[in-house]
Amino acid sequence: MQEEKSSNLQLNEQKEFIKKNAYWIYEYINNEVLKSVGTLNPNFYVKLIDDIFVKQRDIKAGEQNINTNILPYFIFTQLFTKGKMDYTSLRAETIDFTEINKESKVYYNYARFSLKDDSFYIDLMQTKIGGMPIDKDIVKFSKKIPVKSLGLEEFIKTHKQANPTSLNASIIKEGINSIL
């Protein structure tokens, strides 16, 4: 019983942090994590947060709690609970990968997101050749993004004084307040 109470407290702390900083987390994702890769849509960001917390899962990687600075990267590893997203789902309404597509210039079936060795990886994966399935998925292109150990905290501290008035800020505030 004590263990369950501790877990709920952590979940509540996580929710409170996200609720308080939702817009800045979103801005950090687009300006730092996905810089020169793509853009996360604000409505899809709210959906991602909703998916994580509707299932009442603690934000954990294995047994280790995810700290606030890892959170913006970790959210992607939770996409559809598998950390991957089909090519046909990558568009302006979700995650616009225009920049990484220009850089990679490869055909792929899905994007896979992972965290390892203090880096965030976006792998563009191929599952078929000429319409035929292959035995093992092929990494067609990989983008390694270093995880900034204090990145989100510093970003929030630097930008928190600003009072965001953009449409994105309103969408995020209303969406997050309705789910948390």
N, C-alpha and C positions, 0 to 999 in steps of 0.2 A: 504494500500500500504506500509506504514512504517513497519507494522508487517511482511509482506512478505520479505522485504529487510533485516530485522533483522534475519529472519529464514535462508535466503540464506547465510548471512555472517557466521552464525554458521555452516552451512553445509560446506561452503568453508574452515573454520577453521578446521573442523573435517577432511576433505579430506587432507588438508595440513599436519596436524599432522600425519595422517596415512601414507601418501606418504613419509614423512621425516623419520618415525620410523617403517616402515612396517616390516623390518626384525627383529627388536628388539621386536616388539609386537608378532610376530610369535615365536621367541625364548622364550619369557616369557610364552606364552601359553604352549609350550611343556615342559619347565623346571620348571614351577611353578604351572600353572593351572591344567595341565594334568599329572603332576608328579605322578608316580605310578598308573596311570589310563590308559593312552594310548598315542598315537602320532598323531598329525595333519599333514597331507600331505601338502607340500608347494603349490602344484597346487590347492588343494582344498581350502586352505586358501585364495589364490588369487580369486578363484571363490566366496567364501563367501563375500569378500570385494566388488567384482563386483556386486553380487546380491543386497547387501545393497545399493550401490550408483547408480546402473543403474536405480533403482526404485526412485532415488532422494529423499529418505526418510531421514529426520534428524534422527540421532541416539538418540532416546528418549525412555524412559520407562514411559508410561503414558504421563504426562505433564512435567516431570522432565528430564532435559538434563543429559545424561550419562557423567560423568567426565572421564578423560583419564585413571585413575586407574581401573575403572569398565569395560572399553571397552573390554579387553581380555576375560572377563567372559560373558559380554553382547552379544558378537558376536554369541555365541552358542544359546542364547535365540531367535535369529533371523533365525536359520536354517530353510530353507524352509518356512519362515514366521510364523511357528508354534512352533519353539523351540523343535522340535523332529525329530528323524531320525530312519528309519526302521533298524531293525537288519541286513537285507540283504544288506543294503547300508554301513554298518560299516565294512570297510576293509582297507587294506594298501593304496589304492588310495584316501581315504577320511579321515576317522578317524579310526585308528587301536586301538581297545579296548581290545587287548590281555591281558593286565594287569588287568583291571577291571573284565574281564571274568574269569580269574584265581581266583581272590579274591571272586567273587560272586557265581560262580558255579551254576547259575540258568538259566532256559530257559526263554527267553523274546522275545517280538515281536518288541519293539522299545525302544529307549532311549529318555528320556524327560529331557530338560535342563531348569533350572529356577534359579532366583535370589530372595532370601528373607532372611530377618533378617541378613544382612551382611554376607551371605553365598551363595555359588554357589552349586546347587544340580544337581546331575546326577541320575535320577531315571530310573531303568530298568523295563519296563512295560510289562505286559502280557494282551493280549486281547482275547485269546481263551484258552479253556481247551479241550483237546482231539479233536481239530479241530472245536469245536463248539464255536461260539461267546458267550461272557459272558455279563451280564448287565452293569457292571462297570469295567473298567480296574483296574488291580491289580498291586500295586508296589511290585515287587519281590525282589528288592535290591535298596538301596539308598546310595549314596556316598555324604557326606557333605564336601565341601572344603571351608575353611574360606577365605573371600575376604580380601586381604591385602590392607589397605586404601591408602598407598603410594607405593605399590608394583611395579607397572610398572614404575613410575617415578624413583624410586631408581634403578631398574634393568637397565633402559636406561642410567642413570647417571654413573653407575658402568661399563657398557659394551660399551658405546658409543665410547670410544677411540680406541677400536679394529676395525680393518678394515676387515670385513668378506669377505672371498674369496671362500667360499664353493659353491657348485652347488645350494644348497637351496637358498643362498643369491642372486645368479644370477637369478634364477627362480622368486623369489619374486620381486626383483627390476624391472626386465623387465615386469612382469605381472602387477604390481601396476602402473608403469609408463604408461603403455598402456591404463589403465582404468581411472586413475585420472589425 
